[in-house]
Each structure stands twice: as structure tokens, then as C-alpha cells.
Amino acid sequence: MQTRLRFDPSTQDYYERRIKEGKTRREIVRCLKRYAAREVFHLVRAVQACPAS
């Protein structure tokens, strides 16, 4: 998450939005971890749906 916060513009925008909402850095990182987990889950699920022939 730290790398993503430093280099990814969309993540930085998200971070700024959440700060303005009054969230703490800890809460924001928790949300980002959930988001990353969902991304990975969907990628893995897509690979499992297409069995290797």
C-alpha cells in the first residue's frame, strides 16, 4: 500500500478525498487493502473461470 500511495495518482487522489472526509491514515490504508484484495480476487477468479487446455 505504501508504494501505491507514493506513486499512483488515483490512489493519491483517493487519499486526499478521504482525508477531507476526516478519515485517519490508518482507516484509509485499511480501505485500500480491501480494495486491493477485491482486485486480486477478481483476477484470480477470472483465471479460474478459464481452465487451461
N, C-alpha and C positions, 0 to 999 in steps of 0.2 A: 504494500500500500504506500510505503514511503516514496518509492520510485515513481509510482503513478502520481502522487501528489506533487512531486517536484517537476515532472516533465510533461504530463498530459494536460493540455489546455482545457479539455472538457471537465476533467476531474478538478482542476483548479477553480473553474467557474462554479462547479457544484459546491466545493468547499466554501467559497466566498458567499454563495447563496445561503448555505446552512449557518454560517457564522452570523449573518444578518438576521436569521431567524432565532438566534440565541442559543444554538446548539454548541456544545463543547467540542474540542478537538477529538476527545475520546469517543463521543457519540457519533461524530462524523466518520471516523475511521471504522467504527463498528458497522455503520450503514454501507460503507464502501466494501468492506469484507463480504457482507451479504450479497451485494451487487456482483462482486467478482465470483462468488460461489454460484450464483444463478447463471452467469455467463458460462462458466466451466461445465455446469450441469447440462445446459442446453447443447454445448459442443459434444460432450460425451454421449448424450442421448442420441444426437444425430448420427454419430459414428456407429452406435449400436443398432440403429434402425437400418443401416446399410451393411448387411453382413458381407464379409469378404468372400469372394468367389474363387 
